[in-house]
Amino acid sequence: MIAPPLPSALRRLAAIWLIGLCLAAPSLAQETPAPAADAAPPPAAVPETKSALDVYRDGGWFMHVLLVCSIGTIAVVVYCFVQLTPKKMAPKPLVDRVNACMAAKDVGTAYQLCQSSPNPYANVISTALLKVNFDRDLSNKASMVEAAAESLDEEEHKQMVWVNYLNVFATLAPMIGLLGTVWGMIESFDQLASGKTEPQDLAGGIQKAMITTAGGLLVGIPAMFFYFLFRDKLQGLITTIQKHASFAIDILSGEIRLEGAQPESEPADT
């Protein structure tokens, strides 16, 4: 059985639909996005690198104060490393020569030796020698010990002044860093109060807060470490000087006889 032909009206609608489809195809092809594999990747973000000088500048004027503290800490540490040694505080050759003079009751030579090479041990001994009196019991030992103790306290105070500077820097640097932290947070809150809520608007103050905190700790922690180190080292050296001075006074007073010492010279016969 043969199908009847379509009416003319239906044939016209089909023709119009085919023509519209052909015209719309190019525009659909242009609007269709390209596959993800063919799309060019976006350029990779290059991380921003900062030098130490840039970080120093970002910390603000607080970093200048911390720089002064760090320079002072380094200077005091170098001084303590050089000065707080047995060679500087109580040189062994001087100790041996003074003991020999004490055994020979040669007070004048011992005093000249101490005056010619000033150091804490020499200062203590020379002060004690000023109290020597052979007419009194044990060459006036009690007065010599008292004078030596006073001089030793003075010498300890002189050296402890330098060591205490390390304690000052160890306390001051973190406090300056904390002040920078508070200052940076104030700047960030000022940005918030003015209506600037973007992260980049707040980053400057927060960055300053973190940098100054880190700077204060970087100065304060080593300063505190060296303070305790040199404080204990100085106490040990002062104890050593005290033992040397007490030994020399005992030799002069006759309570200790130094083996191998020169005997006291006898007056020549006339």
TAVEN-V538532 format. One record per pair of residues at least 24 apart in sequence whose ideal C-beta (glycine too) atoms are under 6 Angstrom apart, sorted by the first residue. I is the first residue (numbers start at 1). GAP is how many residues later the second one is. If there is no record, write none. Layout:
BEGIN
i | gap
I | GAP
I | GAP
END
This chain:
BEGIN
i | gap
58 | 149
58 | 153
59 | 152
59 | 153
60 | 148
62 | 114
62 | 118
62 | 150
63 | 152
65 | 111
66 | 107
66 | 110
66 | 149
66 | 153
69 | 100
69 | 104
69 | 150
70 | 149
72 | 97
73 | 96
73 | 150
76 | 86
76 | 89
76 | 90
77 | 149
79 | 83
80 | 150
84 | 146
84 | 149
84 | 150
89 | 31
89 | 148
90 | 31
90 | 150
90 | 151
90 | 154
95 | 149
98 | 27
98 | 150
99 | 149
99 | 152
99 | 159
100 | 161
102 | 146
102 | 149
102 | 150
103 | 148
103 | 155
103 | 158
104 | 158
105 | 159
107 | 25
120 | 35
120 | 121
121 | 120
121 | 123
123 | 28
123 | 32
124 | 24
124 | 27
124 | 28
124 | 121
125 | 120
127 | 24
138 | 115
139 | 113
139 | 114
141 | 112
144 | 105
148 | 97
152 | 90
156 | 82
159 | 75
163 | 67
163 | 68
163 | 71
166 | 57
166 | 60
166 | 61
167 | 60
169 | 54
170 | 50
170 | 53
170 | 54
170 | 57
173 | 43
173 | 46
173 | 47
174 | 42
174 | 46
176 | 40
177 | 35
177 | 36
177 | 38
177 | 39
180 | 32
181 | 28
181 | 31
181 | 32
184 | 24
184 | 25
185 | 24
END
